[in-house]
Amino acid sequence: MRQKKWAVMIIVSVLMTIISGMTAFGAVWRLGQEPNGGRWWYDNEDGTYARDGWYWLDGNRDGVAECYYFDGDGWMAADTVTPDGYQVNRDGAWVSGGVVMTRNVEQAGGTEKGEGNQLVVYFSRTGTTERAAERIRELTGALLVRLEAAEPYSGSYQETLTRARRELDSNARPAVTTVVENMDRYEVIYVGYPIWHGTVPRPVLTFLESYDLKGKTIVPFCTSGGSGIEASIRDIQGSVGGASVTGGRRVDDVNVIEGWLSGLGLNP
């Protein structure tokens, strides 16, 4: 990453007189000085710098932006978990399931994480639903958020089913640790989950009922060994207030997702 960022700094320095009026190309990664040697910050070169949150940045100008977290003083987080619970690798890029999250620059639409109006929220125990969610994120440019239960589910399939049955029978709302800031900005929310005992896992309902979703469009998608999505949609409809809920899709193969999304007509 250091070589990449130093290369960007050299290129920017050489071309500065040409592009000084172009904000997107004037910004540059800078390495801190002692006592912050080895730490990176992002200089917008207009008197401001990235700080106090997430930013989509295409530092090497390859048309693909990665997402970085900066603290209140402007230092990039690296090889850690951010205060809002996301993993970043040693280069500072946001990763999920070991995969660096990216956006095409034209999809990013700006620098702040989640600046667009679409969101993908998914609950996944084995990774199957996660793969579907990541494909939707790739096709829509939406912000991708993993839904986590405060009490993690067991790695044992049978223990998970037993707990899920108990939560379903008691109509429980298990606590979740996932929080989406600025939910008001999202107009379309894709909600993904595996089918448990014929319907949606209860933590998904906990999450949905935590926000005022009136006027938004909720797009359910599920993964399942054989059960349909219909019962889960009815449960979701009861948890989203005045939101509009689409018919949804059971995803047996991620290759069907592009055609399904196209048919929804929700993306430009």
C-alpha positions as CSV (number, residue, x, y, z in Angstrom):
1,M,0.0,0.0,0.0
2,R,2.9,2.4,0.8
3,Q,4.3,2.0,-2.7
4,K,0.8,2.5,-4.2
5,K,0.2,5.7,-2.2
6,W,3.7,7.1,-2.7
7,A,3.1,6.6,-6.5
8,V,-0.1,8.5,-6.2
9,M,1.6,11.4,-4.4
10,I,4.3,11.6,-7.1
11,I,1.8,11.6,-9.9
12,V,-0.3,14.3,-8.2
13,S,2.8,16.5,-7.6
14,V,3.8,16.3,-11.2
15,L,0.3,17.1,-12.5
16,M,-0.8,19.6,-9.9
17,T,-0.5,22.6,-12.1
18,I,-2.8,20.9,-14.6
19,I,-5.5,19.6,-12.3
20,S,-5.4,22.0,-9.4
21,G,-9.0,23.0,-10.1
22,M,-10.3,19.4,-10.1
23,T,-11.1,18.4,-6.5
24,A,-11.3,14.7,-7.2
25,F,-7.8,14.6,-8.6
26,G,-6.2,17.1,-6.2
27,A,-6.6,15.0,-3.1
28,V,-3.6,12.9,-2.0
29,W,-2.5,10.4,0.7
30,R,0.0,11.7,3.1
31,L,2.2,9.9,5.7
32,G,2.2,11.3,9.2
33,Q,5.3,12.7,10.9
34,E,6.6,11.6,14.3
35,P,5.1,10.8,16.7
36,N,2.6,9.6,14.1
37,G,5.1,8.2,11.7
38,G,3.7,5.2,9.7
39,R,0.1,6.5,9.9
40,W,-1.8,7.8,6.9
41,W,-4.2,10.7,6.3
42,Y,-6.0,11.9,3.3
43,D,-5.5,15.5,2.2
44,N,-8.2,17.0,0.1
45,E,-5.8,19.8,-0.9
46,D,-8.5,22.4,-0.4
47,G,-7.8,23.1,3.3
48,T,-9.8,20.0,4.5
49,Y,-9.1,16.4,5.1
50,A,-10.9,13.1,5.5
51,R,-11.9,12.7,9.2
52,D,-14.5,11.3,11.6
53,G,-16.1,8.6,9.5
54,W,-16.0,6.5,6.3
55,Y,-14.9,7.6,2.8
56,W,-14.9,5.9,-0.6
57,L,-11.5,6.8,-2.1
58,D,-10.0,5.9,-5.5
59,G,-6.4,6.6,-4.4
60,N,-4.7,5.0,-7.3
61,R,-7.1,6.3,-10.0
62,D,-8.0,2.9,-11.4
63,G,-11.7,3.6,-11.4
64,V,-12.4,1.5,-8.3
65,A,-12.9,3.0,-4.9
66,E,-12.2,1.3,-1.6
67,C,-13.7,2.4,1.7
68,Y,-11.6,3.8,4.5
69,Y,-12.3,4.9,8.1
70,F,-10.7,8.0,9.6
71,D,-10.8,9.0,13.2
72,G,-11.7,12.4,14.6
73,D,-8.1,13.6,14.0
74,G,-8.0,12.3,10.5
75,W,-5.8,9.3,10.9
76,M,-6.8,6.2,8.8
77,A,-7.7,3.0,10.7
78,A,-5.7,-0.1,9.7
79,D,-5.7,-3.8,10.6
80,T,-8.4,-3.3,13.2
81,V,-12.1,-3.2,13.9
82,T,-13.6,0.3,13.6
83,P,-15.6,1.9,16.4
84,D,-18.8,1.0,14.5
85,G,-17.8,-2.6,14.2
86,Y,-16.4,-3.1,10.7
87,Q,-13.1,-4.8,9.8
88,V,-10.4,-3.0,7.9
89,N,-7.2,-4.7,6.6
90,R,-3.6,-3.5,7.0
91,D,-4.0,-1.2,4.0
92,G,-7.0,0.4,5.7
93,A,-9.6,-0.9,3.3
94,W,-13.0,-2.2,4.6
95,V,-13.3,-6.0,4.3
96,S,-16.2,-8.4,4.7
97,G,-15.6,-12.1,4.9
98,G,-11.9,-11.5,3.9
99,V,-13.0,-9.6,0.7
100,V,-12.2,-6.0,0.1
101,M,-15.4,-4.0,-0.5
102,T,-15.2,-1.8,-3.6
103,R,-17.3,0.4,-5.8
104,N,-16.8,1.7,-9.3
105,V,-16.1,5.4,-9.1
106,E,-19.3,6.3,-11.0
107,Q,-21.3,4.2,-8.5
108,A,-19.7,5.7,-5.4
109,G,-21.3,9.1,-6.2
110,G,-19.0,10.9,-3.7
111,T,-16.6,10.2,-0.9
112,E,-18.7,9.4,2.2
113,K,-19.6,5.8,2.9
114,G,-23.2,5.1,2.0
115,E,-23.8,8.4,0.2
116,G,-26.1,6.7,-2.3
117,N,-29.8,5.9,-1.6
118,Q,-29.6,2.1,-1.6
119,L,-28.7,-0.3,1.2
120,V,-28.1,-4.0,1.3
121,V,-28.6,-5.5,4.8
122,Y,-28.1,-9.2,5.2
123,F,-28.1,-11.9,7.9
124,S,-25.9,-14.9,7.1
125,R,-24.7,-17.8,9.2
126,T,-22.9,-20.0,6.6
127,G,-22.0,-17.4,4.0
128,T,-24.6,-18.4,1.4
129,T,-26.7,-15.3,1.9
130,E,-23.6,-13.2,2.2
131,R,-22.5,-14.2,-1.4
132,A,-25.9,-13.2,-2.7
133,A,-25.8,-9.9,-0.9
134,E,-22.3,-9.1,-2.2
135,R,-23.5,-9.7,-5.7
136,I,-26.4,-7.3,-5.2
137,R,-23.9,-4.7,-3.9
138,E,-21.7,-5.2,-7.0
139,L,-24.6,-4.6,-9.3
140,T,-26.3,-1.7,-7.5
141,G,-23.4,0.1,-5.8
142,A,-25.5,0.0,-2.6
143,L,-23.9,0.2,0.8
144,L,-23.4,-3.4,2.2
145,V,-24.1,-4.1,5.9
146,R,-23.9,-7.4,7.7
147,L,-26.5,-7.9,10.4
148,E,-25.1,-9.4,13.6
149,A,-27.0,-10.8,16.5
150,A,-25.8,-9.7,19.9
151,E,-25.7,-13.3,21.0
152,P,-24.0,-15.2,18.0
153,Y,-25.7,-18.3,16.8
154,S,-23.9,-21.6,17.3
155,G,-21.7,-23.2,14.6
156,S,-23.8,-26.3,15.1
157,Y,-26.6,-26.6,12.6
158,Q,-28.8,-28.4,15.0
159,E,-28.3,-26.0,17.9
160,T,-29.0,-23.1,15.6
161,L,-32.3,-24.7,14.4
162,T,-33.3,-25.4,18.0
163,R,-32.7,-21.8,19.0
164,A,-34.4,-20.5,15.9
165,R,-37.5,-22.6,16.7
166,R,-37.6,-21.3,20.2
167,E,-37.4,-17.7,19.0
168,L,-40.1,-18.3,16.4
169,D,-42.5,-19.9,18.9
170,S,-42.1,-17.0,21.4
171,N,-42.1,-14.4,18.6
172,A,-38.8,-13.2,20.0
173,R,-36.8,-10.1,18.9
174,P,-33.2,-11.1,19.7
175,A,-30.9,-8.1,20.2
176,V,-28.6,-7.1,17.3
177,T,-25.4,-5.1,17.3
178,T,-25.7,-3.7,13.8
179,V,-26.7,0.0,13.6
180,V,-27.1,2.0,10.3
181,E,-26.6,5.7,10.7
182,N,-28.5,8.1,8.6
183,M,-31.1,5.6,7.7
184,D,-33.3,8.4,6.3
185,R,-31.0,8.7,3.2
186,Y,-31.8,5.2,2.0
187,E,-34.8,4.8,-0.2
188,V,-34.4,1.2,-1.3
189,I,-33.3,-1.4,1.2
190,Y,-32.5,-5.0,0.1
191,V,-32.9,-7.4,3.0
192,G,-31.3,-10.8,2.8
193,Y,-31.6,-13.9,5.0
194,P,-31.7,-17.7,5.1
195,I,-35.1,-19.3,5.6
196,W,-35.4,-20.7,9.1
197,H,-38.4,-22.9,9.9
198,G,-40.2,-21.6,6.8
199,T,-39.7,-17.8,7.5
200,V,-37.3,-15.0,8.3
201,P,-34.8,-15.2,11.2
202,R,-36.0,-13.2,14.1
203,P,-32.9,-10.8,14.3
204,V,-33.9,-9.5,10.9
205,L,-37.3,-8.3,12.3
206,T,-35.5,-6.8,15.3
207,F,-33.4,-4.7,12.9
208,L,-36.3,-3.6,10.7
209,E,-38.5,-2.6,13.7
210,S,-35.7,-0.4,15.0
211,Y,-36.2,2.2,12.3
212,D,-39.0,4.3,10.8
213,L,-39.1,2.9,7.3
214,K,-42.3,4.7,6.1
215,G,-42.1,5.5,2.4
216,K,-39.1,3.3,1.7
217,T,-39.0,0.3,-0.6
218,I,-38.0,-3.0,1.0
219,V,-36.7,-5.7,-1.3
220,P,-36.5,-9.1,0.4
221,F,-34.2,-11.9,-0.9
222,C,-33.5,-15.3,0.7
223,T,-31.5,-18.4,0.4
224,S,-33.1,-21.8,1.2
225,G,-32.7,-25.5,0.7
226,G,-36.3,-25.7,-0.6
227,S,-38.7,-23.4,1.3
228,G,-40.3,-20.5,-0.5
229,I,-40.0,-16.8,0.4
230,E,-43.7,-16.1,0.8
231,A,-44.2,-16.6,4.5
232,S,-41.1,-14.6,5.3
233,I,-42.4,-11.7,3.2
234,R,-45.6,-11.6,5.3
235,D,-43.6,-11.4,8.5
236,I,-41.5,-8.6,7.0
237,Q,-44.6,-6.7,6.0
238,G,-45.7,-6.7,9.6
239,S,-42.5,-5.2,10.7
240,V,-41.8,-2.3,8.4
241,G,-44.7,0.1,9.0
242,G,-45.6,2.2,6.0
243,A,-42.8,0.8,3.8
244,S,-43.6,-0.8,0.4
245,V,-42.4,-4.5,0.3
246,T,-41.7,-6.1,-3.1
247,G,-42.4,-9.7,-4.0
248,G,-38.8,-10.7,-3.2
249,R,-36.7,-13.5,-4.6
250,R,-35.4,-16.8,-3.4
251,V,-31.8,-17.0,-4.7
252,D,-30.7,-20.5,-5.6
253,D,-27.9,-19.2,-7.9
254,V,-26.2,-15.8,-7.8
255,N,-26.3,-15.7,-11.6
256,V,-30.1,-15.0,-11.5
257,I,-29.6,-11.9,-9.5
258,E,-28.8,-9.5,-12.4
259,G,-31.9,-10.4,-14.3
260,W,-34.1,-10.1,-11.2
261,L,-32.7,-6.7,-10.3
262,S,-33.2,-5.5,-13.9
263,G,-36.9,-6.5,-13.7
264,L,-37.4,-4.6,-10.5
265,G,-36.7,-1.3,-12.3
266,L,-35.2,0.2,-9.1
267,N,-31.7,1.1,-10.6
268,P,-30.9,3.8,-13.1
